[in-house]
Structure formats: structure tokens, C-alpha cells
């Protein structure tokens, strides 16, 4: 084993022109994916009036977990503001009113 090598002989680091060491980190990174209910219906004014029910959202999440073969570390629900497109309508809404959607966040390690 030489200086700057791991036990398996692979290089542990490289030096750039300034003498700084750049490390290559091969470990999985913590990441997440958010799942929002899909809009199903719009009202007369073009705003969403009905969203995907929670059991269908959970089925979609489980299908994604199975297809990606990931191991979730944690699952949480969040209330996040609705996107502007979801609130688009011909009527003027009070700016102090903000619609929030229940969003499911899945935390996992990205290989």
C-alpha cells in the first residue's frame, strides 16, 4: 500500500495544480423525493377542485419505491403551498389566503 491509497489499492485522492487535494466520495448521498396529489378536476374558473385521494397517492409512492428498488429511511407528510398554476382562476383571491397541499416526502440513500 502506497501513500494516498486505500487498502484495496485504489487512489484516495488527487492533487490539483494549486496543491489542494480533491477527494472522491463514493458513498451514497441522502436525498428525498416529494409526492404531491395529482389534480383530478377543475372548477368553472379553472382552479383545481379535486385532488388524488391519499390511498391512491400512497399506491403511487409504493409503486415508485418498488420500481426504483430503494429502501426508504423515513417518510413524512408536509403542508406546502400550492403552485401558482393550481390556483389560476378568473377571480381574484385574497393574497392572505394560501392553499396548502399535503405532500409526502420519502427520504432515502441515493446510490
C-alpha positions in Angstrom: 0.0 0.0 0.0 1.4 3.4 -1.1 0.7 6.8 0.5 -2.5 8.1 -0.9 -4.1 4.7 -1.5 -6.9 2.9 0.2 -6.4 -0.7 1.5 -7.7 -2.1 -1.8 -5.0 -0.1 -3.8 -7.4 2.5 -5.2 -6.3 6.1 -5.1 -7.6 8.0 -2.1 -7.1 11.5 -3.5 -5.5 13.5 -6.3 -3.6 16.8 -6.2 -4.5 19.7 -8.5 -2.2 22.5 -9.7 -2.6 24.5 -6.5 -1.6 21.6 -4.4 -5.1 21.2 -3.0 -6.4 17.7 -2.5 -9.7 16.6 -4.3 -11.3 13.7 -2.6 -13.7 11.3 -4.5 -16.6 10.4 -2.2 -18.2 7.2 -3.4 -20.7 6.9 -0.5 -24.5 7.1 -1.1 -26.0 10.5 -0.6 -29.0 11.3 1.5 -31.8 12.6 -0.8 -35.6 12.8 -0.9 -38.5 12.9 -3.4 -41.7 14.7 -2.8 -45.1 13.3 -4.0 -48.0 15.7 -4.4 -51.6 14.7 -5.0 -52.4 14.9 -8.7 -55.2 17.3 -9.8 -58.3 15.4 -11.0 -60.9 18.1 -11.7 -61.1 21.8 -12.2 -63.9 24.1 -11.4 -65.7 26.7 -13.6 -62.9 29.2 -13.0 -60.1 26.8 -13.9 -58.8 26.2 -10.4 -58.3 22.7 -9.2 -61.3 21.5 -7.3 -60.5 17.8 -6.7 -57.2 16.1 -6.0 -56.0 12.5 -6.0 -57.1 10.8 -2.7 -54.4 9.8 -0.2 -54.8 6.0 -0.7 -54.1 6.5 -4.4 -51.1 8.7 -3.7 -49.7 6.1 -1.3 -50.2 3.4 -4.0 -48.2 5.6 -6.5 -45.4 6.1 -3.9 -45.2 2.3 -3.2 -45.1 1.6 -7.0 -42.2 4.1 -7.3 -40.3 2.5 -4.3 -40.7 -0.9 -5.8 -39.7 0.1 -9.4 -36.6 2.0 -8.1 -35.6 -0.7 -5.6 -34.9 1.8 -2.9 -35.0 1.4 0.9 -36.8 4.4 2.4 -35.2 5.8 5.5 -38.1 7.9 6.5 -41.5 9.1 5.2 -43.1 12.3 6.3 -46.1 14.5 5.4 -45.7 18.2 4.8 -48.1 21.0 4.1 -46.7 23.0 1.2 -48.2 26.0 -0.6 -50.0 25.1 -3.9 -48.3 26.1 -7.1 -49.4 29.2 -8.9 -50.8 27.2 -11.8 -53.0 25.2 -9.4 -54.6 28.5 -8.1 -55.1 30.1 -11.5 -58.6 31.4 -11.9 -60.6 34.3 -13.3 -61.5 35.5 -9.9 -59.1 37.5 -7.7 -58.2 35.7 -4.5 -57.3 37.4 -1.3 -53.4 37.4 -1.2 -53.5 36.5 2.5 -55.3 33.2 1.7 -52.8 30.4 0.8 -53.9 27.0 -0.2 -51.7 24.2 1.2 -51.4 20.7 -0.2 -50.5 17.6 1.9 -47.3 16.3 0.3 -45.5 13.1 1.1 -41.7 13.2 1.3 -39.7 10.0 1.1 -36.1 10.1 2.4 -33.6 7.5 1.0 -30.0 7.0 0.2 -29.1 7.6 -3.5 -26.6 5.0 -4.7 
